[in-house]
Amino acid sequence: MFVDVIPEHCNGLLDSAYNYLLSYGYINFGVALAIKDKIPVDPRKGGETVVGAGLAGLAAARQLMLFGFEVTVLEGRKCVGGRVYTKKMEGGNKVATADLGGSVLTGTLGNPLGLLERQLSYTLHKVKDQCPHSIVLMEIP
């Protein structure tokens, strides 16, 4: 890595830059399977409660844990995911699923969801630019 080429007297600056980028979520977010370290709890900080186990709630809980808080996540449903929810339907000898939550990701460049999509090897499908029955009221040059 680059640590070998950085002068020793700059290590404090390197640590500060790394901690800043980590704290604000610019680096090391997502679901990388190689990261399995238990995040240490700082007993001086006490506990925090996050309401909702959707994408934002889970991200907030993880960030609080990185800050050293003990975190409890409360969720009203039987499963996590918030608006991202798939319903399994069975009838007779047929089984089908339907996505009932958020399903459109607008813009993947710089979007953390785009990174999650790549890490989990999901396939995104392009939504058509124009709906078949859309009416354009005014063209903007």
C-alpha positions as CSV (number, residue, x, y, z in Angstrom):
1,M,0.0,0.0,0.0
2,F,1.1,3.7,0.2
3,V,2.0,3.6,3.9
4,D,5.6,2.5,3.1
5,V,6.3,5.7,1.1
6,I,4.8,8.2,3.5
7,P,7.4,9.8,5.8
8,E,7.0,8.7,9.5
9,H,6.5,12.3,10.7
10,C,3.3,12.4,8.5
11,N,1.7,9.4,10.1
12,G,-0.5,11.5,12.3
13,L,-1.8,13.5,9.3
14,L,-2.5,10.2,7.5
15,D,-4.5,8.9,10.5
16,S,-6.4,12.2,10.6
17,A,-7.2,12.0,6.9
18,Y,-8.3,8.4,7.1
19,N,-10.5,9.0,10.2
20,Y,-12.1,12.0,8.5
21,L,-12.9,10.0,5.3
22,L,-14.2,7.1,7.3
23,S,-16.4,9.2,9.6
24,Y,-18.1,11.0,6.8
25,G,-18.7,7.8,4.8
26,Y,-16.4,8.5,1.9
27,I,-14.6,5.3,2.3
28,N,-15.1,1.8,3.7
29,F,-18.9,1.6,3.4
30,G,-20.9,-1.2,1.9
31,V,-21.0,-4.9,2.5
32,A,-17.6,-6.2,1.8
33,L,-17.6,-9.8,3.0
34,A,-13.9,-9.6,4.1
35,I,-14.7,-7.1,6.8
36,K,-15.8,-9.2,9.9
37,D,-14.1,-7.3,12.7
38,K,-16.1,-6.6,15.8
39,I,-16.4,-2.9,16.2
40,P,-15.2,-2.0,19.8
41,V,-17.7,-0.2,22.1
42,D,-16.5,2.8,24.0
43,P,-18.2,2.5,27.5
44,R,-17.9,6.2,28.1
45,K,-20.3,7.0,25.2
46,G,-23.3,5.0,26.3
47,G,-26.0,3.7,24.0
48,E,-28.0,5.0,21.1
49,T,-31.3,3.8,19.6
50,V,-32.1,3.8,15.9
51,V,-35.7,3.6,14.9
52,G,-36.2,1.7,11.6
53,A,-34.1,-1.1,10.0
54,G,-34.3,0.3,6.5
55,L,-31.3,1.2,4.5
56,A,-30.9,4.6,6.2
57,G,-31.4,3.2,9.7
58,L,-28.9,0.4,9.2
59,A,-26.4,2.8,7.8
60,A,-26.9,5.2,10.7
61,A,-26.5,2.3,13.2
62,R,-23.3,1.2,11.5
63,Q,-21.9,4.8,11.6
64,L,-22.8,5.2,15.3
65,M,-21.1,1.8,16.0
66,L,-17.9,3.1,14.2
67,F,-18.1,6.1,16.6
68,G,-18.0,3.7,19.5
69,F,-21.6,3.7,20.6
70,E,-23.5,0.6,21.6
71,V,-26.5,0.7,19.2
72,T,-30.0,-0.9,19.4
73,V,-32.1,-0.9,16.2
74,L,-35.9,-1.0,16.5
75,E,-38.0,-2.3,13.6
76,G,-41.8,-2.5,13.4
77,R,-41.8,-5.3,10.9
78,K,-40.7,-8.9,11.1
79,C,-37.9,-8.3,8.7
80,V,-35.3,-5.6,8.0
81,G,-35.1,-3.6,4.8
82,G,-37.6,-0.8,5.2
83,R,-39.2,0.0,1.9
84,V,-37.1,-2.6,0.1
85,Y,-39.5,-5.6,0.6
86,T,-40.2,-8.7,-1.5
87,K,-43.5,-10.6,-1.0
88,K,-43.6,-14.3,-1.7
89,M,-47.0,-15.4,-3.0
90,E,-48.2,-19.0,-3.3
91,G,-51.3,-20.4,-4.7
92,G,-52.0,-24.0,-5.9
93,N,-48.8,-25.2,-7.3
94,K,-47.5,-21.8,-8.4
95,V,-45.0,-19.6,-6.5
96,A,-44.2,-15.9,-7.5
97,T,-42.6,-12.9,-5.9
98,A,-43.4,-9.2,-6.1
99,D,-41.2,-6.3,-5.1
100,L,-43.3,-4.0,-2.9
101,G,-40.8,-1.3,-2.0
102,G,-38.4,1.1,-3.5
103,S,-37.1,-0.3,-6.8
104,V,-35.7,2.7,-8.8
105,L,-32.1,3.8,-8.3
106,T,-31.5,7.1,-10.1
107,G,-27.9,7.8,-10.9
108,T,-25.2,5.3,-9.9
109,L,-22.1,7.5,-10.3
110,G,-21.0,8.3,-6.7
111,N,-24.2,6.7,-5.3
112,P,-23.5,4.3,-2.4
113,L,-26.3,2.1,-3.7
114,G,-24.4,1.7,-6.9
115,L,-21.4,0.4,-4.9
116,L,-23.7,-2.1,-3.1
117,E,-25.1,-3.2,-6.4
118,R,-21.5,-4.0,-7.6
119,Q,-20.4,-5.6,-4.4
120,L,-23.5,-7.9,-4.3
121,S,-23.3,-8.7,-8.1
122,Y,-26.8,-7.4,-8.7
123,T,-27.9,-6.5,-12.2
124,L,-29.5,-3.1,-12.7
125,H,-32.0,-2.7,-15.5
126,K,-32.3,0.6,-17.3
127,V,-35.7,2.4,-17.1
128,K,-36.8,3.8,-20.4
129,D,-36.1,7.5,-20.8
130,Q,-39.6,8.1,-22.3
131,C,-42.7,6.2,-21.2
132,P,-44.8,5.0,-24.1
133,H,-47.7,7.3,-23.2
134,S,-45.8,10.3,-21.9
135,I,-46.6,13.8,-23.3
136,V,-43.8,16.3,-23.6
137,L,-45.4,19.7,-23.0
138,M,-42.3,21.8,-23.8
139,E,-38.9,21.0,-25.2
140,I,-36.0,22.7,-23.5
141,P,-33.1,23.3,-25.8
